[in-house]
Amino acid sequence: MFYRPEAGHGLPHNPFNALIAPRPIGWISTRGRLGDNLAPYSFFNAVAYVPPQVMFASTSTKPDRRGTKDSVAQITETGVFCVNIATGDLRDQVNASSAPLPAGRSEFEATGIEAAECHSIDCPRVAGAAAALECRMTRIIPLAGEANFMVLGAVTGVHLRDDCIVEGRFDPRAAGGWIARLGYKDYATVTELFEMERPA
């Protein structure tokens, strides 16, 4: 099968969502003039080591946010955000926080997720997350298409849950493993690891 995206694929569900998988989930928390917000994004990754930097992309709109979603709108206002690492022990909360709540209604409060304050930025974080990355936005880049934005940020602080540090390494299997998006309604938790040495 071959198809051109602009012509359509003829399948009951868009296969593109499942081709690039598994994808980590960035659980993005923000604070803006309307209040606190929390939302999961599966277009998310790390992009550099020194200084540590991350990205996520927002790809749709809300009628109360003029061409974008709450996360991008609030990062535009404040210039900061926090990436909470999504793990299996919080998967129901991650999913619940994806509900399209009105701007200004906190997903922390609506879903009962405990919030804590960040240290280096004025932003909430998920208190029980296996890890959280406090970030200062470096760029918001409009992408091709309507309401597609990539947010880049430099990490200014890192929180690690003590039980997820095992023999000196970050290992969130104690928190149910990393959650990965596979496409459609499919997700996975990463709990089986293997090591390989790079060629010299």
N, C-alpha and C positions, 0 to 999 in steps of 0.2 A: 504494500500500500504506500502511496505517496500522495501528499496533499499540500496545497499552498494555504497558509493560515488565512489569507484574505478571502479564499474561496470556500473555506469550511472543510470539515473532516468527515461529515456524514455519520459520525458515531453518536450514540446517545449521551456521551460525556466527553469533555475535552481531554484528549490524551496528553496534551502538553503539561497539565498539572502533575502527571505521574511520571514523566520522563526523567526529570532531574530530581532524583530521590536516592536516599533519604536526605531531607533538608532539616537542619537544626531550626528550632523555633526561638526567636527572640521575643521575650515577653516584655514589652516596652512600657515603662511607667513614666508619666510626665506630670508636671504641674503647670497650670496656666491661670489666667485671670478668672476663669470660670470654676476652677477647682482641680482636683486630681483625676488622672485617667490611667487605665491599665488595659493593654490589648496585645494579643499574640500576633506575630508576623513570621511566616515561614520563608519569606524572601529575606534571609538574614545570614550574615557570616562575619568572620574576622577577616581583615584585609591587610594588616601590617603588624609587625612585632615591635619596632622601635620608632616612634612611640607606639604603644598598642592602639590599634584603631579597628572600628567595626562599622558595618553598614546594615541598614534594613531598607526595604522598599515598601511603600504604601501604594495600593493599586486600585482604589475606588474612592467614592465620595459619600458624604452624608448630607442630607438636605439642609442641616443646620450649620454646616461648616464651609460653605462657598468653595466648592471645587476640590476638597480634600477630606481628610478624616481628622479626628480629635488629636491624635498623636502628632501629626505633622503641623497642625495649626498651633499646638501648644509649644512645640519645639521652636517654631518660628518666633513665637512671643518671647521665650525665655533663653533659648540657646543651649539648653541642657536636657538630658534624658538619662534613664537608667535601663540597662538590659538585664533582666532577671532570667537566669537559665532555667528553662522548663524541664522538670523531671517527673518521673512516673508517679511519685507520691502526691503530686499536685495537679495531675492531668485533668481532673474534673473541674478544678478552679480555673485552669488555663482555658478550657473550653467555655466555661460559663462567662469568662471575661471577654469573650468575642461577641457577646450580644450587642446589638446596635442601640445602645442606650442614648438618650438625648444628651447633647453637649452640656457639661456641667454636672451630670449625675455620675458619681464616683463608682467605678467597678469594684473598688476595694470594699465600699460600704454595701453595694447591691449584692455582692456574692459572699460577703463575710471573710474576705481575704485580709489577713493582718498586715498592716503597713508599718514600716519603720522609716526613719529619716536617713537620707544619705549623709555622708560626712563632708564631701568636697563640693557638693552642689546642692541647691535648694530644690529637692525633688524627693518624692516618696520611693521606696523600694518594697519588694515583697519580703516580709520579715523571715519567712520560712524557706526562701529559695536556697538551693544548694550553692549558688553563687550569684553575685550581682555586680555589674560593671557600671560604675558612675561615669558618665560621658559628657563632654562638651562638644556640641555640634561644630563641625568644621565647614560643612557645605550641605546645602539641600539642592539637588540637581533635578530639574524637570526632565523626565524621560519621554520618549516617543509615545504617543497615545494620550488619551484624556485622563487626567487625574493620576498619572503615574509619577511618583517622586522617589528618588533615592536619597536617604539621609546618611551622611558620614559623620562619625564622631571619634574624638580622641578620648581614651580611657584615662580618667583622673583618679580613680579609686576602685579597689577590688575587695569585695566581701566573699569569704569562703566559709561555708558551714563546717564546723569542726569535725563532725562525723564523716565528712566527705574528703578529708585529708587522710590518706592511707599510705603509710610508709613513705611520707614525703611527697606524694603525688595526689593531684585532684582526681578523685574517683567517686562520682555520684551514684554508684550502684547502691549505696546505703539509702539513697533517696529514691530508689526505683529506677535508676538509669536515666540517661538523656531521652527526651521525647523527640521523635523525628516525624516529619510530615512525609507521607508517601504519595499523596495525591488523592483525588476523590474524597471519600470520608475515611480513608485509611491512614493509620498512624502506627508507629512502632516504638518500643522502648529498647534502647541499646544497653544490653547487660553482658554480652559476650565479647571479650576483647582478645586480640592476638597481637604479637609484636613481630616486626621485621626490621632487619638492619639495612640501612641504605648502602648502596655500593660506595666503596672508598673513592 
